[in-house]
C-alpha cells in the first residue's frame, strides 16, 4: 500500500512541475513552438500565398471528394481561385474554368503553360526562367514530394539570389513556386488518404493522378497570378 501511495505522490509531483513550467513559459510570453508543414519554405517571402491555396484545398475537401473527372477538377480550380461556384455569379475579374479548359490543360500541360506565361507582362528572361521551372516540374510529376520539394526550394533560392529579375518578377515567380509546393504537397496527402480509404474495397477507375490534377491547377492559376 505504501508503494502505491509513493507512486501516486511522485506522479502528482511531476504533473504539477510540468503544469507550473507551462504556466511560467506562458507568463514569459514563450508559447509552444508551432509545427511547420512539410511543404513550408521560410526563406520564400511569399510562402503565405501557397499556404492560402493549401487552406482552400483543405476547405474544398471537407465537402468534396478527390476530383476524378474534368468537371470535378474544374469545380475545384474555381473554388481555390476564389470564384464562387454559382451560376448567377458574374465578374470580369475572375476566370471561370470550364471542363473544356481543364481537359485542354490535362492533354497538353506544357503547351498551355508556355502560352499563358508568354502572354504575361514579365520580361523575356523571367518568362524563360519560369517556363523552364514548370517544364521540369511537369517532367517530375510522378516523383515523391520530398524530391519535388528539394527541386522547388533550390529554384526559389536561385530566384532570391538573381539580380536580373525586378521586384515584380521575383514576387510573381516565388508566388508560383510557393503555390506549386503546397499544391503538390496537398496531392501527396490525398494520395495517402485515398490509399487508406481504398484498402479492402475496390478503388474506382482513376482518370488522372493526384499530382497531374495538382499541376493542372497550378497551370490554370497562372492566368490569375501573372496578370
Secondary structure, DSSP 8 states (H G I E B T S, - for coil): -HHHHHHHHHHHHHHHHHHHHHHHHHHTT--------TT--TT-TTHHHHHHHHHHHHHHHTTS----SHHHHHHHHHHHTT----TT---TTS----HHHHHHHHH-HHHHHHHHHHTSSS-HHHHHHHHHHHHHHHHTTTS-HHHHHHHHHHHHHHHHT-SSS-HHHHHHHHHHHHHHHHHHHHHHHHHHHHHHHHTTS-----SS-HHHHHHHHHHHHHHHHT-
